[in-house]
Amino acid sequence: MKLLILKSTILFFSFLLVSGHLFCQNKFNSQGARMSKISGHIKSEKRIDSIMFYWDANEDIADWHNWVITVPVKEGYFSVSCILKHVAQFAVGYNLNNVFYLEPGDSLHIEIVENKEWDQLTFSGRGAFKCRVQQAADEINTNMIKSENKAKFVCSGLDDYLITSNYYKDLQRVRLAYLESKKDSISEDVYPLVQASILCPLEHYRLSKLDDFVRKYKQFGLTEKDLLAIYDSTVNKSFINKIAYNKNLAYSLSYLSYVHVTAIPNKVKWEMRKSGASVSSLDFTYHNEYLLSKNSYSGMFRERILTRLFRKYIKYVDLSSSFLKSDIEDYLSETGFKSYKEFVKGLYQKSNSFSKGNLAPNFSLVDNFGKKVTLDDFKGKVVLIDFWFTGCHPCAQLVPTLRQIQQHFNDNPNVVIINVSIDKEKEQWLNSLAKGKYSTGLGVCLYTEGKGNRHQIINDYGVQGYPRLVIIDKSARIVRASPPDSRPLGNGQDEIELINRLLK
């Protein structure tokens, strides 16, 4: 990859990803800042022109969706470089189940054997040992008997939960023991991050099983007192408590996700159970999550947890909620981490401007035939818009449902289904349309003309994650702007019924 040096001083180093150039801007002093590099080779029978990287090398970027970059591939080879002053996390092909770590001065080489998930990776070069250790630990299994119920999150009784819980605890124990045997060869900065990558997914699976058990515990003849005792004995003694909190965990997607998605919500829920309080509303629950997150953590880790919480908070509760307003005001009143404050403020403002009943913003985008398309072209019609990008696994999960919706309204000229891709490469977008994996490739197919998620439509429509569905009525007013889940369950019957009502 051709690297264009835009600016180089003692305090600022920048690289730009435009037409194949990487942009990675950081503010730092000269001490500890070193060039780091990832190169690689892809073994594939087909031509590959680019590869996606999840690349967290800029601590000033609050929105982790902006950590995704596209790296050019020439004759199967690619290379990406950046000057680092701290640990960075990366994933190849946006497979966030395999996040690895890069330290200042590392020079990794990755051999990739193409498959569906881009997860057959072989590491060599300076800094490769920690990646190989993480891979080896993830592959360790035990001889314990798994629960007969193979669905991880479905529980058939107390024995089923305890077998599953013990299975994951045993996996944590043996994998942690293996990692500790390699401790002297892994830096203190990276060690807790690798710990988190190994332990957090297992704990998430275990607690997901517990959640289903809790929903059904009365069916199993248990009392609330029994439930609290089970929680204390199976969760509070988890191996995950061995992870020593330090500032570098801000660069661990595994730990951030575990704390945000699993640990904090569970802590709030169980503390309320112990106190005998009942959850009166979703915004009250998020308010308690905000207070716990705010008071439990510090530094950039705290900021990254809070921005994730506010993304969820703003998306799922009524924007007029007094809890939401007071918590945002409290957060914005703090000093420091300006980019994170601006991100949260922007989310709130966008959500307020793009809400149910408001007129949908007009747009002008190019379709796959090179024709300019605007929202005004569909006056008097019901419009469903799907926002997606190549490599988005949740987007791929949505496709079967979208096919059902499109098939139902295929012969109805008063219903228009639009898909908008944020792919930066036109060829990649067109290839994805043809394959129909991340989008159906049917209906009106638009893309953001190489601007990715920085296009004005993404801002105007308040898109915070992908996939994202928006439904607009015949008068061009927003009917559904923040669905409870952007991936409808079943065959999309809820969306079909809503659109049918709007047609009347």
N, C-alpha and C positions, 0 to 999 in steps of 0.2 A: 504494500500500500504506500502510495506516494504521500509523504508527510510534508506539509507546508508549514514552516515556522512563521507564525504571524507576529509574535511578540515575545521577547525574552529579556527580562530584567531580573534583578536579585529578588524582587518581591512578587512578580507576576509571571506565570508561564501559561500559555494558551495554545490549544490545538483545535482546529476547526473541521467538523465533519460536514462538508458541502461538496457534492460531486465526488465523494469518495475520500474526503479528508476528515479526520477525527477532530472534534471540538471537545476539549476537556479543560475547563477554566478553573483554576484554584488560586486562592490567596494564601501565601505562606512565606516564611522566611527561608533563607538558604540552608539553615541547619536541618539535617535529616531529610531534605528533599532529594530524591534520586530518580533517575530514569528507570521506568519499569516497562516490560514488553511482554506481549503474548503473540506468538506466531503459531501457525498451524497448517495442517494439510488434511484435506477432506478426500476420502476415498469414496468415489461414487461413479456409477455407470452413466450418469447424466451430467449435463453441464450445469454448474452452479456459479452464479455471478456474484452472489453476496450472501453473507451470513449475519444473523442477528446476534447481538450481545446484550445481555443485561449487565450494565457496567456502572457500578457505584464508586466513582472516583472523585466526585465533587460534593463536598459536604454542604455547600450552599444551596443545592437543589432539593427543595422540600418535597416535591411530588415525585415519588419513585417511578411513576410511569415515564418520566422524562429521562430515566437512566437507560432506556433502550436505544441502542445505536445500530446502524447497519454498516458492516465492514465489507468492502469489496473483496471478491475472491477472483484470482487470476490463475488459470490453469491448475486449480485445486488448492492454491496456497493463499494465505491471508496473514496480515500482521496488523497489530494495533499497539500503540505506545502512548505513554503519558508519564509526566513527572509527578511522583507521589511523595507526600510527606507522612502518609498514614496507611494503614491497611485498607485495601479496597476489596470489595466482593464482586464476583462476576459469575455469569452463567452463559453457556454457549447455546444458541438457539432458543433463548428465552425459556429454557426448561428449568423452572425455579425449584424443582425437586433436587437439582444438582448444582448448588451454589458453592463455589470455591473461593479461595482467598489469595490475594496478590499483595506482596510487601514491597516497599521501596527497594529498588535494585534487583528485583526478580526478573528473570528472563525465561519464561515458560514456553515450551513447545508442546502442542497438542495434536495428536493424531486422532482423527475422527472417522469412524466407520459409519457411513450413512445408514440410519434406520428411522423409524417413525418418530422417535422421541429425541433424536440427536444425543443419546446418552452413552454411547460406546466411546469413551474417551480414554486415551493413553497419554500420560504426562511424562515429560523429560525436561532437562535443563535446570537452571538455578531456581530454587523455590518449588520444585516438583514434589519433593518428599512429603510435605504436608498434604498435598492433594491425593497422593497415592495412599497415605495412611487413612485419610477420610474415606476413600473408596473402599479400602480393605475392611474398615470397621463397619461400613454400611452393609457389607456382604456377609458378615458373621451372623449365623443363625444358631438356634439352640435345638435340643432334642425334646423340649417340652411340647406337650400336646396342645394344639390350638383348640379354641372353642369350635364345636361342631357347626355352629352358625358362622358361616364364612363371611357374612355381611358385617364388616367391622363395627358399624354404628347401630346395629339392631341387637337388642338384648332380649333373651328368652327367659331370664330368671337370675337369681342370685349366683348360682353355681356358674352360669354362663359368664356373668360379669367377672367373677373372681378368677376363673380360668384365663380369661382374656387379660385381665389386669396383671396377673402373675406372669403371663407370657411376655407382655411388654416390659414389665419390671425386670424380668430375667434377661431379656435382650439388652436393656439398658445396662445392666450389671456387667455382662460379658463384653459388650462393646466398649464400655468405659474402662474396663480392666485392660483391654487391648490398647486403647489410646494412652493410658497411663504408662504402659510399658515403653512407649515411644516418646514420652514427655520430654526427655533430655534433648531430643533432636528437633523439637518444635519451639519456636520463640514464644516468650511470655505474652506477646501481643496477640498472637494467633491462636494459642492453645484453647482459651475459653470459647473462641468462635467455632473451632472444630468440635469442641465438646457440645456446643449448642446444636450444630448441624446434625450430630449423631443422636442426641437425646430428645430434642424438641418434637420432631415428627412422631416419635413413638409415644410421647406423653400426650400429644394431641389425639392420637388414635384411641388411647386408653380413656381419656376424659370424654371423648365423643361417645364411647360405649357407656360410660357412666351417665351421661346426659339421658340416653334412652332408658337406662335402668331407672333413673329418678322419675321419669315421666310415668313409669308403670309400677313403681314400687308397691303401691297399695294392692295391685293385682296379685303380688307375690306374698301377701299377708304380713307385710312389714310396717312398722310405725315410723313416725318422724324421728324418734329417738334412735331407732335402728339405723336409719339412713345417715344420721349425723355420725354415728359410731363407725359405719362403713367408710364414710368419707375420710374421717380422721385417720383410720388405719391403712387405707389404700392410697391416699393422695398426699397427705402431709409428710409422709416418709419417703417420698419419691427421690430417686437418684438425681433428678433434675435440680434439686436443691444444692447439689455439689458444685454447680456452676457459680463461680465467684463473680459477682457483678463488677465490671469495670467499664471504662469509657469506650473501649474498643468494641463492645457488644453493640454499639450503634451501627457497626458495619456488618452485623449478622442478621440477614433477613429471617433466618430460622428463629432466632431469639426474639426479634421484633414481632414477628407474626405470632409466636407462641404467647408472648406477653399480652399483645393487643387482642388477639382472637380468642385465646383460651384462658390464660392465667388471670388477667384482670376481671373479665366477666364472671368467671367461676368464683373468684374471691368475693366479689360483690354479692353474687347470688347466695353463697353459703353463709356469709356474715349476716345477711338479712334473714336467712332461715334460722340461724342460731339465736338471733334477737327476737324471733317470732314475728317480724315485720313481713308484710305482704307487698309484692311489687304492684304499685298502684298505676304506673304508666311507664311506657318505654323511655320517655324523656327523663323521668326521675331516675331510672336505672342508669342511663348514660351519664346523668349528672353525678351519680355516685362513682361511676367509672372515671370520670374526669377528676374528681377530688382524690381518688386513690392513686391515679397515675401521676397527678401533679405533685403529690406529697411523698411518693415512693421513689422517684427517680430524679436524676439531675443531668445537666449538660445536654449534649446533642441527642443522647438516647431519649431523654425526656421529651425533647421537642419532636422527635420522630414518632414517638408513641402518641403524643397529643394530636399531631396533625392527622394521623391515621384515625384516631378516635373522632375528631371533628368531621372528617370525611364521612364516616358512618353516621354520626350524630345528625349532620345536616341532611343527609340523604334520606333517613328513615323517620324523622319526626316532623311534626308541624312546625314550620318556620316561625310561627308566632309564639312558640313555647317560651315561657319566661325563664325556664332553666337554661335553654339553649342561648338565649340572649345574654343572660347574666354570666354564663360560663365563657362565652366568646369575649364579652367586655372585660372580664377578669383576665383572660389569657392575653388579649391585645394590650392591656395596661402594663404588662411586664416589659422590661427592657431586654435587649440582646436577641440574637438569632432573628434578625430583621426579615430575612427571606422567608422564614417559617411563619412569622406573623402575617406577612403580606399574602402568603399562600392561603392561610385560613380565612383572612378577610376577603380575599377574592372569591373563594368557594361560597362564602355566605352571600356576598353581593350577587354572584351569578345565579345562585339558587333562588334568591328573592326576585330577580328580574325574569327568570325562566321558570314560571310556576303555572299550575293548572288555571285555566281561564284566560291567560294572557295570549295575545296574538303571537304566533310562532314567527321568529325572525326569518326574513327572506334570505335566500342565498343564491349564489351563482357558481356552479361547478361543471366540470367537463365529464361527459359520460364515456363509455367504452367505445363509442363510435366517433368521438371527437366533437360532439355537439354540446353547446352550452345549455345547461338545464337550471331553471330557477323554481323556487317553491310556487311562485305566481303562475307557473305553467299548469298547476293542478287545482286552480280555484274551483270550488264546488265539489271537490272530491275528498274522501277520507284518505289520509296519508299515514302510513306506518314507515318510520325510518329506523334502520338498523345500522349502528356504528360498529366497525370491526377493523381488524388488521391481520395480516398474515403472521402466523405463529401464535395467535391467541387461542389457547386451548379451550377456555370457556366459550369463545366465539364458535369453535367447532362443535361444542356440545349443544349450542343453540340451533344449529343448522337443521336438524331433523324437524324441530318444531316449526321453524320458519317455512320449511317445505310444505308442511301440513296447512299452514295459514295461506300460503301462496296458492296451493292447489284448490283450496276452498273458494277463493275469490278470483281464480284464474280467468273466468269469463265475465267478471263484473267490471265494467269500464269506470265505475264510480269509486273503485278502490285502487290506490296506487301504493306499491311497496317499493321503497327506495333503500338501497344499501350504500353506505358511505364508508370507504376505506381510507385509513390514514397511512397506508403504505407510502414510503418515500420514493420507491422505484416503480415507474410505470409498468415495466416488464414483469416485475414481481406481482403487481396487482392483477395484470391481465392473466398471468399464469394461474393465480389463485382463483380467479373467476372461472377459468376453464375447468379446474379440478373440482370446484365446489366443496372444498373442505372447510374453509373458514367462513364462507358465505355461500348462499345458494347459487350465486352467479346469475340469478333470474331477476326479472323486474327491471327497475331503473338502476343502473350500476354507475356510481360516481366515486371519484377519489379527490383527495385534497391537493392535487397538482404538485406533489413533491414537498409540500409544506408540513406534512405529517399532522401531529396534533397541535401545531402552532397556527393552523389555518383559522380564520375568523369564525367559521361555522362551529368549530369545537368550543370556542369561547362563548359564542352566542347561545349555543344549546346546552351549556353547562355540563358538558361531558366530563365525568370524573373517572370513569373506568369503562372497560370493554368486556363483553358487548354492552351496548346501551340501546334500548328501544324507546322510541317516542311516537305517540299516536296523536294525530292532529285531525280535528273535525272539519266538516265541509265549509265552515266559516273561517278556517285557518287559525282556530284557537286550540291551545294545548289542552288535551284531555288527560293524557298520562305522561307525566314528566319524570317521576321518580317511582317506578314500580318497586314493590318490595324485593323483587329479584329480577335481574335483567335476563334470566334464563327461565322462561316459563316451563312449568312442569307439564308432563303428559303431552298431549297433542296440540297445545295452544288453544284449547276450547275457550278459555277465559278471554283471550284476545279476539277470537272469532265472534263471541257473543257481544263483546263491547263494540266491535266494528259494525255488527249488524244493527245494534241499537242506534249507532250514529248515522246509519243510512236512512233511518225512518224519518 
